[in-house]
Amino acid sequence: MDNNPIRALEDLLDLERAALIQGDLTDLSRLTPEKETLIGVINQLHVLESDDLIRVQKKVARNQALLNNAAEGIRAVADRMSELRRVKQEFSTYDAAGQRNGFVLRSQAKLEKRA
């Protein structure tokens, strides 16, 4: 770890950004404990303002936006997969009045092999 915790956090935030951009969730989870430790060390320094802290704050905000976007993407995929599962299990039509009629589909028919 760098002797300067602010600089070390800044470097770690750059690594976190790269992991977010690459979608590397394993790397993200590996970086979290070190990030929390560095933030704790910086909080104990009682440094309220410095150019380094301002830079770190901007990187934290940037990474948080990336994290939020990644979470939205994951939710969208989960919703889409749920919808596809529902479509595979149900057939829907609409009547002349615009009312939806759903029909549950049988599970896949099994072929029976006879001699």
N, C-alpha and C positions, 0 to 999 in steps of 0.2 A: 504494500500500500504506500502511496505517495505520502511524504511527511506533511504536506499541506492538504488537510481534509477537504477544503473547498475545491482545490484543483483535482483531487482524487474523485470527488463526487461529479465534477464536470466531465471527467474522462469516462466515468461509469455511465453517466447519462448519454454520452455519445454511443457507448456500446449498447445501451438499452434502445436507443433510437434505431440503430442498425438492426437489432433483433426484431423490433416492431415492424420495420420496413420489410424484412425478410420473412416475417411470420413465424419466427423461431420461438415458440412458446416455452420450450425447454430452457433456452438461454435466458429468457425473461425471468423465469422462476429461479434460476441460479443466481441472477444478479440482485434479486430483491433483498435477501438478508444483508448483503454488503451495503446496499443503498440505505437501508434502514439504520445500520450502524453508523454510517458516515453522517447521516442527517442528525442522529443523536449527538455525535461528537461536535458537529457544527453548532447545534443548539446550545451546548455547554460553553461554547466560546463567547456567547453573548455579543456577537458582532451584529450590529443592526443594519449597517449599510456599508457597502463597498462595491467597487466595480465588479469584483469576482462574484459576489453574491447576486448582483443584478443579472449577470450573465447566466448563473446557475438557475435563477428564478425563471428566466426566459426559456431555458432548456427544459426545465420541469414542466412549464406550461405547454411547450411544444410536444413533449412526450405524452402529457396527459391527453392532449387533443388526439394524438395517434392512438393511444389506448382506448379512448372513447369510440373512435371510428372503428377500431378492430372489434370492440365489443358489439357495436351496432351491426357489423358485418357478420359476426358469428350468430347473433340473434336472427338476422335475416335468413341465413342459411338454415338455421334450425326451424324457423317458421315455414320456409319453403319445403324442407324435407317432411315436416308434419303434414303440410297440404298435399304433397305427393302421396304420402301413405294413405291419407283420407281418400284421395281420388282413386287409388288402387282398390279400396274397399267399398266404395259407394259410387253408384251411377246416378246422376241427377239430370232431371229434365224440368222444363217449365211448361205449365198449361197455358191456355189461351188468356187466362186472367193474370198471368205473370207469377203464379204461385209455384214455388219450387217443390218438386216431388223427388225424394231420394229413395233409391233402391239399394239395399245392401247386396253386395255380390258374394256369391259363394266363395269359399276358399278354393284354391286351385284344385281342380279335379285330379284325382289320382287314377292312374291307369293300373288296371289289375291284369297281371300276366297269368294266363291259363295255359295249361299244357294241352 
